[in-house]
Amino acid sequence: MSKTRVFVSFDYDHDETLKTFLVGQAKHDDSPFFLSDWSIKEPISGDWKSRAESRIRAIDVMAVICGQHTHTATGVSAEIEIAQKVATPYFLLKGYSNLDCTKPTAALSSDKVYNWTWDNLKRLIGGAR
């Protein structure tokens, strides 16, 4: 069985450690997904959105890690808007169990923020959302 291709959207300024945790989970023997580093590390300018769109079109699902400042992360909202535009499914993960986490501004009011557990992650990547 092939593994699901996952793009990770996260607040680069505040939550890069959370992305590292997700990369570690992708390395588990029973992981149903893999991550490539599709992050665009330059400032949002020029053809950034077109490069992000080509990367988002190439994946199966986008995991959006929500932290305390995600509502201010313009890049995360832009990536969600692209996913919505190209009909790539996405889900929101609560990055911190002990802190308030915010939704990106582009998230729909109906988008649920899921607790980040290994079992939840596997189900969400498998389409249970």
C-alpha positions in Angstrom: 0.0 0.0 0.0 1.3 3.4 -0.9 1.7 6.1 1.7 -0.3 9.3 1.7 1.6 12.4 0.6 1.2 15.1 3.2 2.0 18.8 3.0 2.5 20.5 6.4 1.3 24.1 6.8 2.5 25.8 10.0 3.5 29.2 11.4 7.2 29.3 10.5 7.9 32.1 13.0 6.5 30.3 16.0 5.8 26.6 15.4 8.7 25.1 13.5 9.3 22.7 16.4 5.8 21.3 15.9 6.6 20.6 12.3 9.7 18.7 13.4 7.6 16.6 15.7 5.3 15.7 12.8 8.3 14.8 10.6 9.4 12.4 13.4 5.9 10.8 13.5 6.1 10.2 9.7 9.2 8.0 10.4 7.3 5.6 12.6 7.2 2.0 11.1 3.4 2.1 11.1 3.1 5.6 9.6 0.5 5.7 6.8 2.0 8.9 5.4 5.2 10.6 4.4 6.4 14.2 4.3 8.7 15.9 2.0 9.9 19.3 2.9 7.7 21.3 0.6 8.1 24.4 2.8 8.9 27.6 1.0 11.3 29.4 3.2 11.5 32.8 1.5 9.3 35.7 2.4 5.8 35.8 0.8 6.5 37.7 -2.4 6.9 37.2 -6.1 5.8 33.8 -7.4 5.6 32.3 -3.9 1.9 31.5 -4.3 2.3 29.8 -7.6 5.1 27.6 -6.3 3.0 26.8 -3.2 0.0 25.9 -5.4 2.1 23.5 -7.5 3.3 21.8 -4.3 -0.2 21.6 -2.8 -1.6 20.1 -6.1 1.1 17.4 -5.8 0.0 16.1 -2.4 -3.0 14.0 -1.1 -3.8 16.0 2.0 -2.6 19.1 3.9 -2.1 19.1 7.7 -2.3 22.5 9.2 -0.7 22.8 12.6 -2.4 25.4 14.8 -0.5 27.2 17.5 -1.1 30.3 19.5 -0.3 32.8 16.7 -1.6 30.9 13.7 -4.4 33.5 13.1 -1.6 36.0 12.3 0.4 33.7 10.0 -0.4 35.0 6.5 1.4 32.2 4.8 -0.7 29.5 6.5 -3.9 31.3 5.5 -2.6 31.6 1.9 -1.8 27.9 1.8 -5.4 27.1 3.1 -6.9 29.4 0.4 -4.8 27.5 -2.2 -6.0 24.1 -0.9 -9.6 25.3 -1.0 -9.1 26.6 -4.6 -7.6 23.4 -5.9 -9.9 21.1 -3.8 -7.0 19.6 -1.8 -8.4 18.3 1.5 -6.9 19.6 4.7 -7.4 19.3 8.4 -6.4 21.5 11.4 -4.3 20.0 14.3 -4.1 21.5 17.7 -0.3 22.0 18.1 -0.3 22.4 21.9 -2.4 20.4 24.3 -1.8 22.9 27.2 -2.2 26.2 25.3 -4.9 28.0 23.4 -4.4 27.5 19.6 -6.0 29.7 17.0 -7.4 28.9 13.5 -5.8 30.5 10.5 -8.0 33.3 9.2 -8.7 31.4 5.9 -10.1 28.4 7.7 -13.8 27.9 7.4 -16.0 28.3 10.5 -16.9 24.7 10.0 -13.3 23.5 10.1 -12.7 21.6 13.3 -9.4 21.7 15.2 -8.5 18.2 16.1 -6.4 17.1 19.1 -3.0 15.9 17.9 -2.6 12.3 18.9 -1.0 9.5 16.9 -4.4 7.7 16.5 -6.2 10.9 15.5 -3.4 11.8 13.0 -3.6 8.4 11.3 -7.4 8.6 11.1 -7.3 12.2 9.8 -4.7 11.4 7.1 -6.9 8.4 6.2 -9.8 10.8 5.5 -11.8 10.6 8.8 -12.8 14.3 9.1 
